[in-house]
Amino acid sequence: MQFYVGILDGADDVWGVRIADIPGCVGAGATPEEAIADVTRALRDVAEFKAKGNFPLPSPSPLSAVLASGDVGPGETTVMIPLVLDSGRTVRANVSIDAGLLEAIDTEAARRGLSRSAFLASAARDKIMTV
């Protein structure tokens, strides 16, 4: 998994994150955590759009390079933003889960109209992409 450097800025209930390597890739929220989650989704959307159009996605710069670039201003901080992309290829995985938890997963998946696999993949993606 690749990580891009995000630059976080804000105060009170207005926060924003921009991706240093991808101009225009930004996220916002009422808390730093919401802004980070928003930019994580935006990064995924930009990457998928570029891939469909056969446009290259810039490689992530090392944190040290972003810090040395002068892009991080006073009062701003850096955060690492994961790029989680689907490969379009499913694989079978054998996992062990407590029977009670598996029952709860199956109940919730059915309530949402999802298969167990789709529910678990969605939950894992949400957990990875959220601070």
N, CA, C and O atoms as CSV, one atom per row, in Angstrom:
chain,resi,resn,atom,element,x,y,z
A,1,MET,N,N,0.845,-1.166,0.000
A,1,MET,CA,C,0.000,0.000,0.000
A,1,MET,C,C,0.893,1.233,0.000
A,1,MET,O,O,1.898,1.295,0.708
A,2,GLN,N,N,0.504,2.208,-0.809
A,2,GLN,CA,C,1.238,3.465,-0.854
A,2,GLN,C,C,0.626,4.467,0.118
A,2,GLN,O,O,-0.568,4.420,0.413
A,3,PHE,N,N,1.466,5.374,0.607
A,3,PHE,CA,C,1.009,6.461,1.461
A,3,PHE,C,C,1.472,7.777,0.859
A,3,PHE,O,O,2.636,7.932,0.491
A,4,TYR,N,N,0.547,8.719,0.764
A,4,TYR,CA,C,0.857,10.075,0.304
A,4,TYR,C,C,0.910,10.992,1.515
A,4,TYR,O,O,0.243,10.748,2.520
A,5,VAL,N,N,1.704,12.042,1.412
A,5,VAL,CA,C,1.801,13.006,2.497
A,5,VAL,C,C,0.665,14.010,2.354
A,5,VAL,O,O,0.516,14.660,1.320
A,6,GLY,N,N,-0.128,14.121,3.407
A,6,GLY,CA,C,-1.176,15.118,3.453
A,6,GLY,C,C,-0.736,16.254,4.368
A,6,GLY,O,O,-0.003,16.042,5.334
A,7,ILE,N,N,-1.191,17.453,4.052
A,7,ILE,CA,C,-0.870,18.622,4.875
A,7,ILE,C,C,-2.169,19.082,5.521
A,7,ILE,O,O,-3.107,19.493,4.838
A,8,LEU,N,N,-2.209,19.008,6.840
A,8,LEU,CA,C,-3.404,19.291,7.634
A,8,LEU,C,C,-3.320,20.692,8.213
A,8,LEU,O,O,-2.292,21.103,8.751
A,9,ASP,N,N,-4.432,21.421,8.090
A,9,ASP,CA,C,-4.503,22.776,8.610
A,9,ASP,C,C,-5.929,23.023,9.089
A,9,ASP,O,O,-6.878,22.478,8.525
A,10,GLY,N,N,-6.078,23.824,10.102
A,10,GLY,CA,C,-7.417,24.192,10.537
A,10,GLY,C,C,-7.461,24.569,11.998
A,10,GLY,O,O,-6.444,24.617,12.691
A,11,ALA,N,N,-8.671,24.835,12.440
A,11,ALA,CA,C,-8.921,25.192,13.831
A,11,ALA,C,C,-10.413,25.045,14.093
A,11,ALA,O,O,-11.232,25.081,13.175
A,12,ASP,N,N,-10.739,24.881,15.351
A,12,ASP,CA,C,-12.136,24.776,15.785
A,12,ASP,C,C,-12.871,23.715,14.975
A,12,ASP,O,O,-12.557,22.529,15.080
A,13,ASP,N,N,-13.857,24.134,14.160
A,13,ASP,CA,C,-14.641,23.151,13.409
A,13,ASP,C,C,-14.456,23.262,11.897
A,13,ASP,O,O,-15.333,22.864,11.130
A,14,VAL,N,N,-13.320,23.799,11.472
A,14,VAL,CA,C,-13.000,23.892,10.045
A,14,VAL,C,C,-11.588,23.357,9.830
A,14,VAL,O,O,-10.609,23.987,10.230
A,15,TRP,N,N,-11.490,22.191,9.195
A,15,TRP,CA,C,-10.204,21.543,8.957
A,15,TRP,C,C,-10.090,21.147,7.496
A,15,TRP,O,O,-11.089,20.835,6.848
A,16,GLY,N,N,-8.895,21.161,6.992
A,16,GLY,CA,C,-8.650,20.746,5.620
A,16,GLY,C,C,-7.340,19.997,5.503
A,16,GLY,O,O,-6.416,20.192,6.291
A,17,VAL,N,N,-7.282,19.140,4.507
A,17,VAL,CA,C,-6.060,18.393,4.193
A,17,VAL,C,C,-5.862,18.462,2.690
A,17,VAL,O,O,-6.807,18.265,1.925
A,18,ARG,N,N,-4.649,18.737,2.267
A,18,ARG,CA,C,-4.312,18.687,0.852
A,18,ARG,C,C,-3.181,17.676,0.667
A,18,ARG,O,O,-2.329,17.505,1.538
A,19,ILE,N,N,-3.196,17.019,-0.478
A,19,ILE,CA,C,-2.143,16.057,-0.806
A,19,ILE,C,C,-1.036,16.811,-1.529
A,19,ILE,O,O,-1.272,17.415,-2.576
A,20,ALA,N,N,0.154,16.779,-0.979
A,20,ALA,CA,C,1.280,17.548,-1.515
A,20,ALA,C,C,1.581,17.212,-2.973
A,20,ALA,O,O,1.907,18.108,-3.751
A,21,ASP,N,N,1.480,15.946,-3.356
A,21,ASP,CA,C,1.874,15.513,-4.701
A,21,ASP,C,C,0.768,15.616,-5.747
A,21,ASP,O,O,1.030,15.446,-6.938
A,22,ILE,N,N,-0.462,15.891,-5.319
A,22,ILE,CA,C,-1.582,15.889,-6.261
A,22,ILE,C,C,-2.380,17.174,-6.100
A,22,ILE,O,O,-3.310,17.233,-5.296
A,23,PRO,N,N,-2.024,18.197,-6.856
A,23,PRO,CA,C,-2.737,19.470,-6.752
A,23,PRO,C,C,-4.246,19.279,-6.938
A,23,PRO,O,O,-4.684,18.556,-7.833
A,24,GLY,N,N,-5.018,19.925,-6.096
A,24,GLY,CA,C,-6.475,19.838,-6.176
A,24,GLY,C,C,-7.078,18.680,-5.411
A,24,GLY,O,O,-8.299,18.618,-5.263
A,25,CYS,N,N,-6.264,17.762,-4.922
A,25,CYS,CA,C,-6.777,16.643,-4.132
A,25,CYS,C,C,-6.843,17.087,-2.677
A,25,CYS,O,O,-5.829,17.132,-1.981
A,26,VAL,N,N,-8.045,17.413,-2.233
A,26,VAL,CA,C,-8.238,17.984,-0.904
A,26,VAL,C,C,-9.395,17.299,-0.188
A,26,VAL,O,O,-10.239,16.649,-0.806
A,27,GLY,N,N,-9.409,17.460,1.113
A,27,GLY,CA,C,-10.511,16.987,1.933
A,27,GLY,C,C,-10.784,17.996,3.021
A,27,GLY,O,O,-9.912,18.790,3.374
A,28,ALA,N,N,-12.000,17.968,3.558
A,28,ALA,CA,C,-12.379,18.912,4.595
A,28,ALA,C,C,-13.317,18.246,5.581
A,28,ALA,O,O,-13.950,17.235,5.278
A,29,GLY,N,N,-13.394,18.830,6.767
A,29,GLY,CA,C,-14.304,18.309,7.770
A,29,GLY,C,C,-14.331,19.186,8.998
A,29,GLY,O,O,-13.550,20.128,9.131
A,30,ALA,N,N,-15.238,18.863,9.889
A,30,ALA,CA,C,-15.396,19.622,11.132
A,30,ALA,C,C,-14.335,19.266,12.161
A,30,ALA,O,O,-14.143,19.988,13.140
A,31,THR,N,N,-13.645,18.148,11.937
A,31,THR,CA,C,-12.563,17.717,12.823
A,31,THR,C,C,-11.389,17.285,11.947
A,31,THR,O,O,-11.563,17.025,10.757
A,32,PRO,N,N,-10.202,17.208,12.531
A,32,PRO,CA,C,-9.072,16.689,11.739
A,32,PRO,C,C,-9.349,15.280,11.205
A,32,PRO,O,O,-8.995,14.963,10.070
A,33,GLU,N,N,-9.975,14.445,12.019
A,33,GLU,CA,C,-10.262,13.070,11.601
A,33,GLU,C,C,-11.204,13.038,10.398
A,33,GLU,O,O,-11.009,12.244,9.479
A,34,GLU,N,N,-12.229,13.901,10.400
A,34,GLU,CA,C,-13.154,13.964,9.262
A,34,GLU,C,C,-12.444,14.451,8.007
A,34,GLU,O,O,-12.688,13.934,6.917
A,35,ALA,N,N,-11.578,15.431,8.149
A,35,ALA,CA,C,-10.843,15.952,6.997
A,35,ALA,C,C,-9.909,14.883,6.426
A,35,ALA,O,O,-9.780,14.764,5.207
A,36,ILE,N,N,-9.267,14.118,7.284
A,36,ILE,CA,C,-8.368,13.051,6.834
A,36,ILE,C,C,-9.159,11.956,6.124
A,36,ILE,O,O,-8.736,11.469,5.075
A,37,ALA,N,N,-10.303,11.567,6.683
A,37,ALA,CA,C,-11.143,10.560,6.030
A,37,ALA,C,C,-11.618,11.059,4.667
A,37,ALA,O,O,-11.659,10.294,3.703
A,38,ASP,N,N,-11.976,12.342,4.586
A,38,ASP,CA,C,-12.460,12.922,3.333
A,38,ASP,C,C,-11.361,12.941,2.272
A,38,ASP,O,O,-11.618,12.594,1.119
A,39,VAL,N,N,-10.154,13.338,2.637
A,39,VAL,CA,C,-9.070,13.377,1.648
A,39,VAL,C,C,-8.647,11.960,1.253
A,39,VAL,O,O,-8.174,11.750,0.136
A,40,THR,N,N,-8.809,10.997,2.143
A,40,THR,CA,C,-8.494,9.608,1.802
A,40,THR,C,C,-9.439,9.122,0.703
A,40,THR,O,O,-9.011,8.463,-0.244
A,41,ARG,N,N,-10.721,9.450,0.836
A,41,ARG,CA,C,-11.685,9.102,-0.215
A,41,ARG,C,C,-11.374,9.860,-1.503
A,41,ARG,O,O,-11.454,9.290,-2.592
A,42,ALA,N,N,-11.019,11.141,-1.387
A,42,ALA,CA,C,-10.690,11.942,-2.570
A,42,ALA,C,C,-9.477,11.368,-3.298
A,42,ALA,O,O,-9.464,11.319,-4.528
A,43,LEU,N,N,-8.472,10.939,-2.563
A,43,LEU,CA,C,-7.277,10.352,-3.169
A,43,LEU,C,C,-7.637,9.096,-3.940
A,43,LEU,O,O,-7.152,8.890,-5.052
A,44,ARG,N,N,-8.472,8.267,-3.370
A,44,ARG,CA,C,-8.919,7.052,-4.042
A,44,ARG,C,C,-9.673,7.401,-5.324
A,44,ARG,O,O,-9.451,6.784,-6.366
A,45,ASP,N,N,-10.568,8.392,-5.245
A,45,ASP,CA,C,-11.336,8.810,-6.420
A,45,ASP,C,C,-10.422,9.342,-7.521
A,45,ASP,O,O,-10.595,8.996,-8.690
A,46,VAL,N,N,-9.451,10.181,-7.157
A,46,VAL,CA,C,-8.516,10.733,-8.144
A,46,VAL,C,C,-7.719,9.602,-8.791
A,46,VAL,O,O,-7.552,9.578,-10.010
A,47,ALA,N,N,-7.231,8.671,-7.982
A,47,ALA,CA,C,-6.432,7.558,-8.514
A,47,ALA,C,C,-7.256,6.699,-9.472
A,47,ALA,O,O,-6.761,6.308,-10.530
A,48,GLU,N,N,-8.509,6.400,-9.113
A,48,GLU,CA,C,-9.364,5.595,-9.987
A,48,GLU,C,C,-9.679,6.343,-11.285
A,48,GLU,O,O,-9.680,5.742,-12.359
A,49,PHE,N,N,-9.945,7.645,-11.193
A,49,PHE,CA,C,-10.225,8.453,-12.381
A,49,PHE,C,C,-9.020,8.462,-13.314
A,49,PHE,O,O,-9.165,8.265,-14.520
A,50,LYS,N,N,-7.842,8.686,-12.765
A,50,LYS,CA,C,-6.630,8.723,-13.583
A,50,LYS,C,C,-6.369,7.366,-14.231
A,50,LYS,O,O,-5.960,7.301,-15.390
A,51,ALA,N,N,-6.603,6.285,-13.489
A,51,ALA,CA,C,-6.375,4.947,-14.036
A,51,ALA,C,C,-7.330,4.669,-15.202
A,51,ALA,O,O,-6.917,4.103,-16.214
A,52,LYS,N,N,-8.593,5.060,-15.068
A,52,LYS,CA,C,-9.565,4.839,-16.148
A,52,LYS,C,C,-9.210,5.639,-17.394
A,52,LYS,O,O,-9.468,5.189,-18.510
A,53,GLY,N,N,-8.627,6.807,-17.219
A,53,GLY,CA,C,-8.242,7.647,-18.345
A,53,GLY,C,C,-6.832,7.393,-18.840
A,53,GLY,O,O,-6.346,8.074,-19.743
A,54,ASN,N,N,-6.180,6.410,-18.244
A,54,ASN,CA,C,-4.799,6.074,-18.609
A,54,ASN,C,C,-3.834,7.228,-18.345
A,54,ASN,O,O,-2.864,7.417,-19.079
A,55,PHE,N,N,-4.107,7.997,-17.292
A,55,PHE,CA,C,-3.226,9.092,-16.887
A,55,PHE,C,C,-2.395,8.617,-15.700
A,55,PHE,O,O,-2.919,7.959,-14.801
A,56,PRO,N,N,-1.115,8.943,-15.691
A,56,PRO,CA,C,-0.276,8.480,-14.571
A,56,PRO,C,C,-0.601,9.232,-13.277
A,56,PRO,O,O,-0.889,10.429,-13.291
A,57,LEU,N,N,-0.550,8.524,-12.197
A,57,LEU,CA,C,-0.693,9.122,-10.870
A,57,LEU,C,C,0.714,9.409,-10.358
A,57,LEU,O,O,1.563,8.518,-10.370
A,58,PRO,N,N,0.977,10.627,-9.911
A,58,PRO,CA,C,2.324,10.911,-9.399
A,58,PRO,C,C,2.685,9.968,-8.254
A,58,PRO,O,O,1.841,9.632,-7.424
A,59,SER,N,N,3.926,9.555,-8.221
A,59,SER,CA,C,4.394,8.730,-7.110
A,59,SER,C,C,4.433,9.576,-5.844
A,59,SER,O,O,4.682,10.780,-5.898
A,60,PRO,N,N,4.185,8.936,-4.705
A,60,PRO,CA,C,4.242,9.708,-3.464
A,60,PRO,C,C,5.665,10.140,-3.130
A,60,PRO,O,O,6.611,9.361,-3.249
A,61,SER,N,N,5.797,11.377,-2.717
A,61,SER,CA,C,7.099,11.883,-2.272
A,61,SER,C,C,7.370,11.398,-0.857
A,61,SER,O,O,6.437,11.215,-0.075
A,62,PRO,N,N,8.630,11.187,-0.521
A,62,PRO,CA,C,8.951,10.861,0.870
A,62,PRO,C,C,8.589,12.038,1.781
A,62,PRO,O,O,8.619,13.194,1.357
A,63,LEU,N,N,8.254,11.739,3.007
A,63,LEU,CA,C,7.918,12.772,3.984
A,63,LEU,C,C,9.041,13.800,4.087
A,63,LEU,O,O,8.780,15.001,4.156
A,64,SER,N,N,10.271,13.340,4.098
A,64,SER,CA,C,11.406,14.265,4.223
A,64,SER,C,C,11.445,15.269,3.068
A,64,SER,O,O,11.808,16.428,3.268
A,65,ALA,N,N,11.073,14.828,1.861
A,65,ALA,CA,C,11.078,15.727,0.705
A,65,ALA,C,C,9.975,16.777,0.819
A,65,ALA,O,O,10.180,17.940,0.472
A,66,VAL,N,N,8.809,16.364,1.305
A,66,VAL,CA,C,7.709,17.325,1.478
A,66,VAL,C,C,8.078,18.345,2.550
A,66,VAL,O,O,7.832,19.540,2.385
A,67,LEU,N,N,8.663,17.878,3.639
A,67,LEU,CA,C,9.068,18.803,4.705
A,67,LEU,C,C,10.129,19.782,4.214
A,67,LEU,O,O,10.116,20.953,4.595
A,68,ALA,N,N,11.040,19.315,3.379
A,68,ALA,CA,C,12.109,20.170,2.869
A,68,ALA,C,C,11.632,21.115,1.767
A,68,ALA,O,O,12.304,22.100,1.462
A,69,SER,N,N,10.478,20.820,1.170
A,69,SER,CA,C,9.991,21.601,0.024
A,69,SER,C,C,9.468,22.980,0.392
A,69,SER,O,O,9.372,23.853,-0.471
A,70,GLY,N,N,9.131,23.189,1.643
A,70,GLY,CA,C,8.533,24.449,2.054
A,70,GLY,C,C,7.024,24.482,1.877
A,70,GLY,O,O,6.397,25.515,2.115
A,71,ASP,N,N,6.429,23.363,1.460
A,71,ASP,CA,C,4.977,23.296,1.268
A,71,ASP,C,C,4.201,23.286,2.583
A,71,ASP,O,O,3.015,23.614,2.609
A,72,VAL,N,N,4.865,22.914,3.665
A,72,VAL,CA,C,4.198,22.851,4.967
A,72,VAL,C,C,4.424,24.177,5.671
A,72,VAL,O,O,5.545,24.508,6.058
A,73,GLY,N,N,3.344,24.931,5.831
A,73,GLY,CA,C,3.450,26.259,6.418
A,73,GLY,C,C,3.346,26.250,7.931
A,73,GLY,O,O,3.133,25.205,8.546
A,74,PRO,N,N,3.499,27.424,8.524
A,74,PRO,CA,C,3.363,27.547,9.976
A,74,PRO,C,C,1.949,27.134,10.420
A,74,PRO,O,O,0.958,27.508,9.793
A,75,GLY,N,N,1.877,26.378,11.482
A,75,GLY,CA,C,0.584,25.930,11.992
A,75,GLY,C,C,0.031,24.710,11.281
A,75,GLY,O,O,-1.014,24.188,11.670
A,76,GLU,N,N,0.719,24.245,10.237
A,76,GLU,CA,C,0.278,23.052,9.514
A,76,GLU,C,C,1.087,21.849,9.989
A,76,GLU,O,O,2.188,21.989,10.522
A,77,THR,N,N,0.522,20.680,9.785
A,77,THR,CA,C,1.213,19.448,10.146
A,77,THR,C,C,1.012,18.432,9.028
A,77,THR,O,O,0.128,18.593,8.187
A,78,THR,N,N,1.824,17.402,9.022
A,78,THR,CA,C,1.708,16.379,7.994
A,78,THR,C,C,1.030,15.142,8.546
A,78,THR,O,O,1.161,14.813,9.725
A,79,VAL,N,N,0.306,14.468,7.679
A,79,VAL,CA,C,-0.347,13.205,8.010
A,79,VAL,C,C,-0.141,12.269,6.824
A,79,VAL,O,O,-0.082,12.720,5.681
A,80,MET,N,N,-0.033,11.000,7.083
A,80,MET,CA,C,0.155,10.026,6.016
A,80,MET,C,C,-1.212,9.511,5.585
A,80,MET,O,O,-2.005,9.058,6.411
A,81,ILE,N,N,-1.480,9.584,4.288
A,81,ILE,CA,C,-2.774,9.211,3.730
A,81,ILE,C,C,-2.606,7.937,2.903
A,81,ILE,O,O,-1.844,7.926,1.936
A,82,PRO,N,N,-3.311,6.864,3.274
A,82,PRO,CA,C,-3.167,5.605,2.529
A,82,PRO,C,C,-3.935,5.647,1.210
A,82,PRO,O,O,-5.019,6.226,1.132
A,83,LEU,N,N,-3.370,5.034,0.186
A,83,LEU,CA,C,-4.069,4.858,-1.079
A,83,LEU,C,C,-4.501,3.395,-1.149
A,83,LEU,O,O,-3.677,2.495,-1.317
A,84,VAL,N,N,-5.794,3.180,-1.018
A,84,VAL,CA,C,-6.356,1.829,-1.036
A,84,VAL,C,C,-7.146,1.680,-2.330
A,84,VAL,O,O,-8.201,2.294,-2.492
A,85,LEU,N,N,-6.639,0.867,-3.249
A,85,LEU,CA,C,-7.300,0.648,-4.533
A,85,LEU,C,C,-7.701,-0.809,-4.683
A,85,LEU,O,O,-6.996,-1.713,-4.236
A,86,ASP,N,N,-8.838,-1.018,-5.316
A,86,ASP,CA,C,-9.252,-2.377,-5.645
A,86,ASP,C,C,-8.477,-2.826,-6.880
A,86,ASP,O,O,-8.221,-2.029,-7.783
A,87,SER,N,N,-8.108,-4.094,-6.913
A,87,SER,CA,C,-7.386,-4.611,-8.071
A,87,SER,C,C,-8.347,-5.158,-9.122
A,87,SER,O,O,-7.948,-5.413,-10.258
A,88,GLY,N,N,-9.611,-5.338,-8.746
A,88,GLY,CA,C,-10.575,-5.912,-9.671
A,88,GLY,C,C,-10.503,-7.430,-9.711
A,88,GLY,O,O,-11.131,-8.068,-10.557
A,89,ARG,N,N,-9.747,-7.995,-8.807
A,89,ARG,CA,C,-9.556,-9.444,-8.762
A,89,ARG,C,C,-9.842,-9.914,-7.341
A,89,ARG,O,O,-9.218,-9.438,-6.393
A,90,THR,N,N,-10.776,-10.839,-7.189
A,90,THR,CA,C,-11.067,-11.351,-5.856
A,90,THR,C,C,-10.252,-12.617,-5.610
A,90,THR,O,O,-9.930,-13.357,-6.539
A,91,VAL,N,N,-9.929,-12.847,-4.350
A,91,VAL,CA,C,-9.225,-14.059,-3.949
A,91,VAL,C,C,-9.936,-14.642,-2.730
A,91,VAL,O,O,-10.535,-13.918,-1.935
A,92,ARG,N,N,-9.856,-15.939,-2.605
A,92,ARG,CA,C,-10.450,-16.618,-1.464
A,92,ARG,C,C,-9.488,-16.516,-0.293
A,92,ARG,O,O,-8.282,-16.704,-0.451
A,93,ALA,N,N,-10.034,-16.213,0.900
A,93,ALA,CA,C,-9.217,-16.124,2.108
A,93,ALA,C,C,-9.894,-16.912,3.217
A,93,ALA,O,O,-11.116,-16.873,3.363
A,94,ASN,N,N,-9.113,-17.610,3.979
A,94,ASN,CA,C,-9.633,-18.379,5.099
A,94,ASN,C,C,-9.312,-17.605,6.372
A,94,ASN,O,O,-8.140,-17.416,6.700
A,95,VAL,N,N,-10.335,-17.155,7.090
A,95,VAL,CA,C,-10.136,-16.411,8.329
A,95,VAL,C,C,-10.871,-17.108,9.463
A,95,VAL,O,O,-11.870,-17.793,9.238
A,96,SER,N,N,-10.380,-16.933,10.665
A,96,SER,CA,C,-11.033,-17.487,11.850
A,96,SER,C,C,-11.610,-16.342,12.663
A,96,SER,O,O,-10.905,-15.396,13.016
A,97,ILE,N,N,-12.918,-16.439,12.961
A,97,ILE,CA,C,-13.640,-15.401,13.690
A,97,ILE,C,C,-14.519,-16.068,14.739
A,97,ILE,O,O,-15.065,-17.147,14.511
A,98,ASP,N,N,-14.648,-15.425,15.875
A,98,ASP,CA,C,-15.540,-15.915,16.917
A,98,ASP,C,C,-16.938,-16.145,16.340
A,98,ASP,O,O,-17.420,-15.340,15.544
A,99,ALA,N,N,-17.580,-17.225,16.735
A,99,ALA,CA,C,-18.892,-17.584,16.192
A,99,ALA,C,C,-19.940,-16.502,16.440
A,99,ALA,O,O,-20.770,-16.231,15.572
A,100,GLY,N,N,-19.906,-15.887,17.612
A,100,GLY,CA,C,-20.870,-14.824,17.906
A,100,GLY,C,C,-20.662,-13.613,17.015
A,100,GLY,O,O,-21.628,-13.011,16.546
A,101,LEU,N,N,-19.394,-13.247,16.776
A,101,LEU,CA,C,-19.096,-12.118,15.898
A,101,LEU,C,C,-19.510,-12.443,14.467
A,101,LEU,O,O,-20.053,-11.587,13.768
A,102,LEU,N,N,-19.257,-13.674,14.030
A,102,LEU,CA,C,-19.640,-14.068,12.671
A,102,LEU,C,C,-21.153,-13.989,12.497
A,102,LEU,O,O,-21.634,-13.572,11.443
A,103,GLU,N,N,-21.894,-14.380,13.506
A,103,GLU,CA,C,-23.357,-14.288,13.452
A,103,GLU,C,C,-23.795,-12.820,13.324
A,103,GLU,O,O,-24.687,-12.496,12.540
A,104,ALA,N,N,-23.158,-11.945,14.101
A,104,ALA,CA,C,-23.481,-10.513,14.019
A,104,ALA,C,C,-23.121,-9.950,12.645
A,104,ALA,O,O,-23.860,-9.131,12.099
A,105,ILE,N,N,-21.996,-10.381,12.086
A,105,ILE,CA,C,-21.588,-9.940,10.747
A,105,ILE,C,C,-22.624,-10.380,9.717
A,105,ILE,O,O,-23.051,-9.587,8.878
A,106,ASP,N,N,-23.020,-11.633,9.783
A,106,ASP,CA,C,-24.003,-12.152,8.826
A,106,ASP,C,C,-25.347,-11.430,8.948
A,106,ASP,O,O,-25.992,-11.142,7.940
A,107,THR,N,N,-25.763,-11.142,10.170
A,107,THR,CA,C,-27.027,-10.427,10.390
A,107,THR,C,C,-26.960,-9.027,9.787
A,107,THR,O,O,-27.877,-8.601,9.086
A,108,GLU,N,N,-25.872,-8.319,10.063
A,108,GLU,CA,C,-25.728,-6.955,9.551
A,108,GLU,C,C,-25.549,-6.944,8.037
A,108,GLU,O,O,-26.081,-6.065,7.359
A,109,ALA,N,N,-24.817,-7.897,7.505
A,109,ALA,CA,C,-24.644,-7.982,6.051
A,109,ALA,C,C,-26.000,-8.207,5.380
A,109,ALA,O,O,-26.311,-7.561,4.379
A,110,ALA,N,N,-26.802,-9.116,5.926
A,110,ALA,CA,C,-28.132,-9.384,5.363
A,110,ALA,C,C,-29.018,-8.151,5.452
A,110,ALA,O,O,-29.762,-7.850,4.518
A,111,ARG,N,N,-28.943,-7.440,6.565
A,111,ARG,CA,C,-29.755,-6.232,6.742
A,111,ARG,C,C,-29.413,-5.192,5.678
A,111,ARG,O,O,-30.283,-4.444,5.234
A,112,ARG,N,N,-28.157,-5.149,5.274
A,112,ARG,CA,C,-27.712,-4.177,4.275
A,112,ARG,C,C,-27.780,-4.707,2.847
A,112,ARG,O,O,-27.457,-3.994,1.897
A,113,GLY,N,N,-28.203,-5.963,2.701
A,113,GLY,CA,C,-28.295,-6.549,1.365
A,113,GLY,C,C,-26.948,-6.886,0.769
A,113,GLY,O,O,-26.780,-6.853,-0.450
A,114,LEU,N,N,-25.975,-7.214,1.623
A,114,LEU,CA,C,-24.624,-7.534,1.174
A,114,LEU,C,C,-24.281,-8.984,1.474
A,114,LEU,O,O,-24.864,-9.602,2.365
A,115,SER,N,N,-23.341,-9.510,0.729
A,115,SER,CA,C,-22.792,-10.815,1.081
A,115,SER,C,C,-21.843,-10.621,2.266
A,115,SER,O,O,-21.423,-9.502,2.562
A,116,ARG,N,N,-21.516,-11.710,2.928
A,116,ARG,CA,C,-20.540,-11.642,4.022
A,116,ARG,C,C,-19.219,-11.063,3.520
A,116,ARG,O,O,-18.624,-10.213,4.182
A,117,SER,N,N,-18.760,-11.518,2.355
A,117,SER,CA,C,-17.484,-11.042,1.809
A,117,SER,C,C,-17.523,-9.554,1.520
A,117,SER,O,O,-16.580,-8.833,1.846
A,118,ALA,N,N,-18.610,-9.081,0.906
A,118,ALA,CA,C,-18.723,-7.657,0.590
A,118,ALA,C,C,-18.757,-6.824,1.865
A,118,ALA,O,O,-18.153,-5.752,1.926
A,119,PHE,N,N,-19.464,-7.316,2.885
A,119,PHE,CA,C,-19.538,-6.594,4.149
A,119,PHE,C,C,-18.163,-6.514,4.810
A,119,PHE,O,O,-17.754,-5.444,5.260
A,120,LEU,N,N,-17.450,-7.634,4.872
A,120,LEU,CA,C,-16.126,-7.641,5.496
A,120,LEU,C,C,-15.139,-6.767,4.725
A,120,LEU,O,O,-14.337,-6.060,5.336
A,121,ALA,N,N,-15.187,-6.805,3.392
A,121,ALA,CA,C,-14.293,-5.957,2.598
A,121,ALA,C,C,-14.598,-4.483,2.843
A,121,ALA,O,O,-13.685,-3.668,2.977
A,122,SER,N,N,-15.876,-4.147,2.901
A,122,SER,CA,C,-16.269,-2.760,3.160
A,122,SER,C,C,-15.821,-2.303,4.549
A,122,SER,O,O,-15.306,-1.197,4.710
A,123,ALA,N,N,-16.019,-3.156,5.543
A,123,ALA,CA,C,-15.622,-2.811,6.911
A,123,ALA,C,C,-14.106,-2.654,7.009
A,123,ALA,O,O,-13.617,-1.744,7.679
A,124,ALA,N,N,-13.371,-3.528,6.350
A,124,ALA,CA,C,-11.904,-3.426,6.376
A,124,ALA,C,C,-11.438,-2.159,5.675
A,124,ALA,O,O,-10.543,-1.467,6.162
A,125,ARG,N,N,-12.045,-1.855,4.532
A,125,ARG,CA,C,-11.673,-0.639,3.797
A,125,ARG,C,C,-11.943,0.597,4.649
A,125,ARG,O,O,-11.105,1.495,4.731
A,126,ASP,N,N,-13.109,0.638,5.281
A,126,ASP,CA,C,-13.440,1.776,6.161
A,126,ASP,C,C,-12.442,1.915,7.300
A,126,ASP,O,O,-12.034,3.027,7.634
A,127,LYS,N,N,-12.049,0.811,7.892
A,127,LYS,CA,C,-11.108,0.837,9.018
A,127,LYS,C,C,-9.724,1.315,8.564
A,127,LYS,O,O,-9.074,2.091,9.264
A,128,ILE,N,N,-9.280,0.855,7.405
A,128,ILE,CA,C,-7.976,1.257,6.896
A,128,ILE,C,C,-7.966,2.729,6.528
A,128,ILE,O,O,-6.968,3.416,6.748
A,129,MET,N,N,-9.060,3.220,5.971
A,129,MET,CA,C,-9.103,4.578,5.448
A,129,MET,C,C,-9.519,5.618,6.473
A,129,MET,O,O,-9.562,6.806,6.154
A,130,THR,N,N,-9.823,5.209,7.684
A,130,THR,CA,C,-10.271,6.144,8.714
A,130,THR,C,C,-9.254,6.206,9.832
A,130,THR,O,O,-8.696,5.192,10.250
A,131,VAL,N,N,-9.027,7.413,10.304
A,131,VAL,CA,C,-8.077,7.614,11.406
A,131,VAL,C,C,-8.674,7.087,12.689
A,131,VAL,O,O,-8.038,7.158,13.741
